[in-house]
Amino acid sequence: MLEWYRHSQRSAITGGVIAFVIIALGITVAQGFSLAWMQFWPVWLVVVAGAFVVYGSFRSVEAAVGAEWLKVGRAWVRLYELTEIKARHRSNAIHLDLTDSSGRKVMVKSDDIQEDRDMWDLVYNGILHSVITGGAKTNNLVHSAFQVPRPQSRKG
């Protein structure tokens, strides 16, 4: 393993606190700006549970990369044997869907691997190799969002 990434405890807590505030504000707005809902403890359980879900989602992202592979959670792919590379907008981020020659698939939020520059360099080099020399199938977002050049035969 050459690089490893996991969201920091601080960013996970920040995300949880922001979720807590947004959920509480959402309930307040839904109740016509009345704060009467605050006296009912079951509603607080929902607010706290939502905040913990967001906190957990930040802490659950764990990615590692080697010279030729990327592992996200339990799934992994060989970076220099990618056959399909798709970028998709999901929620507020761009996700990469990577499939290798053995049919293994990884889906990863691009921000999670781009935060560590060394990790992104290793992943990008594998994507670049797979597209240029391996002829991996891509979509337009891969080329526009990540500046991956198109192979010569695909220009036109």
C-alpha positions in Angstrom: 0.0 0.0 0.0 1.4 3.4 -1.0 -1.4 5.8 0.2 -4.3 5.5 2.5 -7.2 8.0 3.2 -9.9 8.3 5.8 -11.9 11.4 6.7 -10.6 13.0 9.8 -12.5 12.8 13.1 -12.8 16.6 13.0 -14.4 16.7 9.6 -16.8 13.9 10.6 -17.8 15.7 13.7 -18.3 18.9 11.7 -20.5 17.1 9.3 -22.6 15.6 12.1 -23.0 19.0 13.8 -24.0 20.6 10.5 -26.5 17.8 9.8 -27.9 18.3 13.4 -28.5 22.0 12.7 -30.0 21.5 9.3 -32.4 18.8 10.5 -33.5 21.0 13.5 -34.0 24.0 11.2 -35.9 21.8 8.7 -38.3 20.6 11.4 -38.7 24.2 12.7 -39.6 25.4 9.2 -41.9 22.4 8.6 -43.7 23.4 11.8 -44.3 26.9 10.7 -41.4 28.3 12.6 -42.9 27.1 15.8 -40.4 25.7 18.4 -43.1 23.6 20.1 -41.6 20.4 18.6 -38.6 20.8 20.9 -40.6 19.6 23.9 -41.1 16.1 22.4 -38.1 13.8 23.1 -38.9 11.4 20.2 -38.3 14.2 17.7 -34.9 14.8 19.3 -34.0 11.1 18.8 -34.7 11.6 15.0 -32.5 14.7 15.0 -29.6 13.0 16.8 -30.0 9.8 14.8 -29.7 11.8 11.5 -26.6 13.6 12.8 -25.0 10.2 13.7 -25.8 8.8 10.2 -24.0 11.8 8.6 -21.1 11.4 11.1 -20.9 7.7 10.3 -21.0 8.2 6.5 -17.9 10.5 6.8 -16.0 8.0 8.9 -16.9 5.0 6.7 -15.0 6.2 3.7 -11.7 4.4 3.6 -9.6 4.2 0.5 -6.2 2.8 -0.2 -4.1 2.7 -3.3 -1.0 0.7 -4.4 1.1 1.0 -7.5 -1.5 -0.8 -9.6 -4.7 -1.0 -7.5 -7.4 1.0 -5.7 -9.4 -0.3 -2.8 -12.4 1.4 -1.4 -14.0 -0.4 1.5 -13.9 -4.0 0.6 -14.1 -3.5 -3.2 -11.0 -3.1 -5.3 -9.9 -2.7 -9.0 -6.6 -2.9 -10.9 -6.0 0.6 -12.1 -4.0 -0.3 -15.2 -6.6 -2.8 -16.4 -9.7 -0.6 -16.3 -12.2 -1.3 -19.0 -14.9 1.2 -18.0 -14.6 4.6 -16.3 -17.8 6.6 -15.7 -18.1 9.8 -13.8 -21.6 10.7 -12.5 -23.1 13.5 -10.5 -24.5 12.0 -7.3 -25.9 14.4 -4.7 -23.4 17.3 -4.6 -20.3 15.5 -5.8 -18.9 13.7 -8.7 -18.5 9.9 -8.3 -16.2 7.6 -10.3 -17.4 4.2 -11.2 -14.4 2.0 -12.2 -14.6 -1.5 -13.7 -11.5 -3.6 -14.4 -10.9 -6.4 -16.8 -11.9 -9.0 -14.2 -15.3 -7.4 -13.7 -14.4 -5.9 -10.3 -16.1 -2.6 -9.6 -15.4 0.3 -7.3 -17.5 3.4 -6.8 -15.8 6.3 -5.1 -16.5 10.0 -4.5 -13.8 11.9 -6.4 -13.3 14.3 -3.5 -12.3 11.4 -1.3 -9.4 10.4 -3.4 -8.5 13.9 -4.6 -8.0 15.2 -1.1 -4.7 13.2 -0.9 -2.7 14.5 -3.8 -0.4 11.4 -3.9 -3.4 9.1 -3.9 -5.1 11.1 -6.7 -1.8 11.0 -8.8 -1.7 7.2 -8.6 -5.4 6.8 -9.5 -5.2 9.4 -12.3 -2.2 7.7 -13.8 -4.1 4.4 -13.9 -7.1 6.0 -15.4 -5.0 7.8 -18.0 -3.2 4.6 -19.0 -6.4 2.6 -19.2 -8.0 5.2 -21.5 -5.1 6.0 -23.7 -3.5 2.6 -24.2 -6.2 0.3 -23.0 -9.2 1.9 -24.7 -11.3 2.0 -21.6 -14.9 3.2 -22.2 -15.6 6.6 -20.7 -18.3 9.2 -20.6 -17.9 12.9 -21.4 -17.8 13.9 -17.7 -14.6 11.9 -17.2 -12.9 14.0 -19.8 -14.4 17.4 -18.8 -14.2 17.1 -15.0 -10.8 15.3 -14.8 -9.1 16.5 -17.9 -8.5 13.0 -19.2 -7.5 13.3 -22.9 -9.4 11.3 -25.4 -7.5 8.6 -27.4 -6.5 9.7 -30.9 -8.9 7.3 -32.6 -11.9 8.8 -30.6 -11.4 12.4 -31.6 -13.7 13.8 -34.1 
